[in-house]
Amino acid sequence: MNYPSEAARIAAAQAEASALSKSSTTAILLGVFIGYLGVDRFYAGQPILGLLKLFTCGGAGLWWVIDWFLIGDAVEQTNLRTAREAFARHGV
């Protein structure tokens, strides 16, 4: 059998992680313009928080404004989790 080399597995994992990564800038713009609907949290891969924001109109506006500053970090955490999962799937 011909198994892929370590470098090939790393490259495949990096490509998968890159393809699945989200943009912090996009999340911030979504948060500023339609964040009161929870769209930014859905984009960040946090559907439960997205639903909570949707049903509370962004926490009566307060949560919406606070998320302008927090959503970028939430996206980065999601990207790190996605990358870890991709590397684990490829055995790296």
Backbone as JSON Lines, residues from 0, in Angstrom:
{"i":0,"aa":"M","n":[0.83,-1.19,0.0],"ca":[0.0,0.0,0.0],"c":[0.87,1.25,0.0]}
{"i":1,"aa":"N","n":[0.33,2.28,-0.59],"ca":[1.07,3.52,-0.7],"c":[0.36,4.6,0.12]}
{"i":2,"aa":"Y","n":[0.86,4.87,1.31],"ca":[0.26,5.87,2.19],"c":[0.84,7.25,1.9]}
{"i":3,"aa":"P","n":[0.03,8.31,2.08],"ca":[0.56,9.66,1.84],"c":[1.64,10.02,2.86]}
{"i":4,"aa":"S","n":[2.59,10.8,2.4],"ca":[3.68,11.21,3.29],"c":[3.17,12.2,4.33]}
{"i":5,"aa":"E","n":[3.98,12.42,5.33],"ca":[3.64,13.39,6.39],"c":[3.42,14.78,5.8]}
{"i":6,"aa":"A","n":[4.28,15.17,4.88],"ca":[4.15,16.5,4.26],"c":[2.84,16.61,3.47]}
{"i":7,"aa":"A","n":[2.44,15.53,2.8],"ca":[1.2,15.56,2.03],"c":[-0.01,15.65,2.97]}
{"i":8,"aa":"R","n":[0.05,14.93,4.1],"ca":[-1.05,15.01,5.07],"c":[-1.15,16.4,5.68]}
{"i":9,"aa":"I","n":[-0.01,17.01,5.98],"ca":[0.0,18.37,6.54],"c":[-0.59,19.34,5.52]}
{"i":10,"aa":"A","n":[-0.16,19.21,4.27],"ca":[-0.66,20.11,3.22],"c":[-2.17,19.95,3.04]}
{"i":11,"aa":"A","n":[-2.66,18.71,3.08],"ca":[-4.09,18.48,2.93],"c":[-4.86,19.06,4.11]}
{"i":12,"aa":"A","n":[-4.33,18.91,5.32],"ca":[-4.99,19.46,6.51],"c":[-5.0,20.98,6.47]}
{"i":13,"aa":"Q","n":[-3.89,21.59,6.03],"ca":[-3.84,23.05,5.93],"c":[-4.82,23.55,4.88]}
{"i":14,"aa":"A","n":[-4.93,22.86,3.76],"ca":[-5.86,23.27,2.71],"c":[-7.3,23.18,3.2]}
{"i":15,"aa":"E","n":[-7.61,22.1,3.92],"ca":[-8.97,21.94,4.44],"c":[-9.29,23.03,5.47]}
{"i":16,"aa":"A","n":[-8.36,23.28,6.38],"ca":[-8.57,24.31,7.4],"c":[-8.74,25.69,6.77]}
{"i":17,"aa":"S","n":[-7.94,25.96,5.75],"ca":[-8.03,27.25,5.07],"c":[-9.37,27.41,4.34]}
{"i":18,"aa":"A","n":[-9.83,26.34,3.72],"ca":[-11.1,26.39,2.99],"c":[-12.28,26.59,3.93]}
{"i":19,"aa":"L","n":[-12.18,26.09,5.15],"ca":[-13.28,26.18,6.11],"c":[-13.21,27.4,7.02]}
{"i":20,"aa":"S","n":[-12.12,28.15,6.94],"ca":[-11.95,29.29,7.86],"c":[-12.9,30.44,7.51]}
{"i":21,"aa":"K","n":[-13.23,31.2,8.52],"ca":[-14.13,32.35,8.39],"c":[-13.31,33.64,8.53]}
{"i":22,"aa":"S","n":[-13.85,34.72,8.02],"ca":[-13.18,36.01,8.08],"c":[-13.69,36.83,9.26]}
{"i":23,"aa":"S","n":[-12.77,37.32,10.09],"ca":[-13.15,38.18,11.21],"c":[-13.77,39.48,10.71]}
{"i":24,"aa":"T","n":[-13.24,40.01,9.62],"ca":[-13.77,41.26,9.07],"c":[-15.22,41.09,8.64]}
{"i":25,"aa":"T","n":[-15.51,39.98,7.98],"ca":[-16.89,39.72,7.56],"c":[-17.8,39.61,8.77]}
{"i":26,"aa":"A","n":[-17.34,38.91,9.8],"ca":[-18.15,38.75,11.01],"c":[-18.42,40.09,11.68]}
{"i":27,"aa":"I","n":[-17.42,40.95,11.72],"ca":[-17.6,42.27,12.34],"c":[-18.59,43.1,11.54]}
{"i":28,"aa":"L","n":[-18.46,43.08,10.22],"ca":[-19.41,43.83,9.38],"c":[-20.83,43.29,9.51]}
{"i":29,"aa":"L","n":[-20.97,41.97,9.55],"ca":[-22.29,41.38,9.77],"c":[-22.84,41.82,11.13]}
{"i":30,"aa":"G","n":[-21.96,41.83,12.13],"ca":[-22.37,42.22,13.48],"c":[-22.83,43.66,13.56]}
{"i":31,"aa":"V","n":[-22.13,44.54,12.89],"ca":[-22.48,45.96,12.95],"c":[-23.8,46.23,12.23]}
{"i":32,"aa":"F","n":[-23.96,45.63,11.04],"ca":[-25.12,45.98,10.23],"c":[-26.37,45.14,10.51]}
{"i":33,"aa":"I","n":[-26.22,43.85,10.75],"ca":[-27.4,43.02,11.03],"c":[-27.18,42.06,12.2]}
{"i":34,"aa":"G","n":[-26.31,42.45,13.1],"ca":[-26.0,41.62,14.25],"c":[-27.15,41.45,15.22]}
{"i":35,"aa":"Y","n":[-28.08,42.38,15.24],"ca":[-29.22,42.26,16.14],"c":[-30.09,41.06,15.76]}
{"i":36,"aa":"L","n":[-29.9,40.52,14.55],"ca":[-30.61,39.31,14.12],"c":[-29.81,38.04,14.42]}
{"i":37,"aa":"G","n":[-28.61,38.18,14.97],"ca":[-27.78,37.03,15.31],"c":[-26.99,36.46,14.16]}
{"i":38,"aa":"V","n":[-27.0,37.13,13.02],"ca":[-26.33,36.62,11.83],"c":[-24.83,36.45,12.07]}
{"i":39,"aa":"D","n":[-24.22,37.34,12.83],"ca":[-22.8,37.24,13.1],"c":[-22.47,35.97,13.89]}
{"i":40,"aa":"R","n":[-23.31,35.6,14.82],"ca":[-23.08,34.38,15.61],"c":[-23.31,33.13,14.78]}
{"i":41,"aa":"F","n":[-24.31,33.16,13.89],"ca":[-24.49,32.03,12.98],"c":[-23.25,31.88,12.1]}
{"i":42,"aa":"Y","n":[-22.73,32.98,11.59],"ca":[-21.54,32.97,10.75],"c":[-20.33,32.42,11.51]}
{"i":43,"aa":"A","n":[-20.25,32.76,12.79],"ca":[-19.12,32.32,13.62],"c":[-19.25,30.87,14.06]}
{"i":44,"aa":"G","n":[-20.32,30.19,13.65],"ca":[-20.47,28.79,14.01],"c":[-21.06,28.58,15.39]}
{"i":45,"aa":"Q","n":[-21.83,29.55,15.87],"ca":[-22.45,29.47,17.19],"c":[-23.97,29.64,17.04]}
{"i":46,"aa":"P","n":[-24.65,28.6,16.53],"ca":[-26.08,28.74,16.23],"c":[-26.96,28.98,17.45]}
{"i":47,"aa":"I","n":[-26.6,28.44,18.6],"ca":[-27.42,28.65,19.8],"c":[-27.41,30.13,20.18]}
{"i":48,"aa":"L","n":[-26.22,30.73,20.2],"ca":[-26.13,32.16,20.51],"c":[-26.81,33.0,19.43]}
{"i":49,"aa":"G","n":[-26.72,32.54,18.18],"ca":[-27.4,33.24,17.09],"c":[-28.91,33.26,17.29]}
{"i":50,"aa":"L","n":[-29.46,32.13,17.7],"ca":[-30.9,32.07,17.96],"c":[-31.28,32.95,19.15]}
{"i":51,"aa":"L","n":[-30.46,32.93,20.2],"ca":[-30.75,33.78,21.36],"c":[-30.75,35.26,20.97]}
{"i":52,"aa":"K","n":[-29.77,35.66,20.16],"ca":[-29.74,37.05,19.71],"c":[-30.93,37.37,18.82]}
{"i":53,"aa":"L","n":[-31.3,36.43,17.97],"ca":[-32.43,36.64,17.07],"c":[-33.73,36.85,17.87]}
{"i":54,"aa":"F","n":[-33.97,35.99,18.85],"ca":[-35.22,36.05,19.6],"c":[-35.28,37.2,20.6]}
{"i":55,"aa":"T","n":[-34.11,37.77,20.96],"ca":[-34.1,38.89,21.91],"c":[-33.76,40.21,21.23]}
{"i":56,"aa":"C","n":[-33.73,40.21,19.9],"ca":[-33.34,41.41,19.12],"c":[-31.99,41.94,19.59]}
{"i":57,"aa":"G","n":[-31.04,41.03,19.66],"ca":[-29.69,41.43,20.07],"c":[-29.61,41.8,21.53]}
{"i":58,"aa":"G","n":[-30.41,41.12,22.35],"ca":[-30.4,41.45,23.78],"c":[-30.84,42.87,24.01]}
{"i":59,"aa":"A","n":[-31.94,43.26,23.34],"ca":[-32.49,44.62,23.41],"c":[-31.44,45.67,22.99]}
{"i":60,"aa":"G","n":[-30.56,45.27,22.1],"ca":[-29.56,46.19,21.56],"c":[-28.24,46.16,22.3]}
{"i":61,"aa":"L","n":[-28.24,45.77,23.56],"ca":[-27.01,45.78,24.35],"c":[-26.04,44.7,23.87]}
{"i":62,"aa":"W","n":[-26.52,43.49,23.74],"ca":[-25.68,42.38,23.29],"c":[-25.16,42.67,21.88]}
{"i":63,"aa":"W","n":[-25.99,43.28,21.06],"ca":[-25.61,43.62,19.7],"c":[-24.38,44.52,19.69]}
{"i":64,"aa":"V","n":[-24.39,45.55,20.52],"ca":[-23.25,46.49,20.56],"c":[-22.02,45.82,21.17]}
{"i":65,"aa":"I","n":[-22.18,45.04,22.22],"ca":[-21.04,44.36,22.85],"c":[-20.37,43.41,21.86]}
{"i":66,"aa":"D","n":[-21.19,42.74,21.04],"ca":[-20.63,41.79,20.07],"c":[-19.8,42.46,18.99]}
{"i":67,"aa":"W","n":[-19.94,43.74,18.78],"ca":[-19.07,44.41,17.81],"c":[-17.61,44.22,18.19]}
{"i":68,"aa":"F","n":[-17.35,44.1,19.48],"ca":[-15.98,43.97,19.97],"c":[-15.59,42.51,20.21]}
{"i":69,"aa":"L","n":[-16.56,41.63,20.41],"ca":[-16.26,40.24,20.77],"c":[-16.32,39.26,19.6]}
{"i":70,"aa":"I","n":[-17.02,39.59,18.54],"ca":[-17.26,38.62,17.49],"c":[-15.99,38.22,16.74]}
{"i":71,"aa":"G","n":[-15.04,39.12,16.6],"ca":[-13.79,38.79,15.92],"c":[-13.05,37.67,16.63]}
{"i":72,"aa":"D","n":[-13.01,37.72,17.95],"ca":[-12.35,36.66,18.72],"c":[-13.13,35.35,18.62]}
{"i":73,"aa":"A","n":[-14.45,35.42,18.59],"ca":[-15.27,34.22,18.45],"c":[-14.97,33.51,17.13]}
{"i":74,"aa":"V","n":[-14.8,34.28,16.08],"ca":[-14.47,33.69,14.77],"c":[-13.09,33.05,14.8]}
{"i":75,"aa":"E","n":[-12.14,33.72,15.43],"ca":[-10.79,33.15,15.53],"c":[-10.79,31.84,16.31]}
{"i":76,"aa":"Q","n":[-11.57,31.77,17.38],"ca":[-11.68,30.53,18.16],"c":[-12.31,29.42,17.31]}
{"i":77,"aa":"T","n":[-13.3,29.76,16.53],"ca":[-13.93,28.78,15.63],"c":[-12.92,28.3,14.59]}
{"i":78,"aa":"N","n":[-12.13,29.22,14.05],"ca":[-11.11,28.84,13.07],"c":[-10.06,27.91,13.68]}
{"i":79,"aa":"L","n":[-9.65,28.18,14.91],"ca":[-8.68,27.3,15.58],"c":[-9.27,25.91,15.8]}
{"i":80,"aa":"R","n":[-10.53,25.84,16.24],"ca":[-11.18,24.55,16.46],"c":[-11.28,23.78,15.14]}
{"i":81,"aa":"T","n":[-11.65,24.48,14.08],"ca":[-11.77,23.85,12.76],"c":[-10.41,23.32,12.29]}
{"i":82,"aa":"A","n":[-9.36,24.09,12.5],"ca":[-8.03,23.66,12.09],"c":[-7.59,22.42,12.88]}
{"i":83,"aa":"R","n":[-7.83,22.43,14.2],"ca":[-7.48,21.27,15.02],"c":[-8.21,20.01,14.53]}
{"i":84,"aa":"E","n":[-9.49,20.16,14.21],"ca":[-10.27,19.03,13.72],"c":[-9.76,18.54,12.37]}
{"i":85,"aa":"A","n":[-9.38,19.46,11.49],"ca":[-8.86,19.08,10.18],"c":[-7.54,18.32,10.33]}
{"i":86,"aa":"F","n":[-6.67,18.8,11.19],"ca":[-5.39,18.12,11.39],"c":[-5.59,16.75,12.03]}
{"i":87,"aa":"A","n":[-6.55,16.64,12.92],"ca":[-6.83,15.35,13.54],"c":[-7.38,14.35,12.51]}
{"i":88,"aa":"R","n":[-8.25,14.83,11.62],"ca":[-8.8,13.96,10.58],"c":[-7.71,13.42,9.65]}
{"i":89,"aa":"H","n":[-6.68,14.23,9.44],"ca":[-5.6,13.82,8.55],"c":[-4.46,13.12,9.3]}
{"i":90,"aa":"G","n":[-4.62,12.92,10.58],"ca":[-3.62,12.18,11.36],"c":[-2.33,12.93,11.57]}
{"i":91,"aa":"V","n":[-2.43,14.24,11.69],"ca":[-1.23,15.06,11.9],"c":[-1.25,15.62,13.29]}
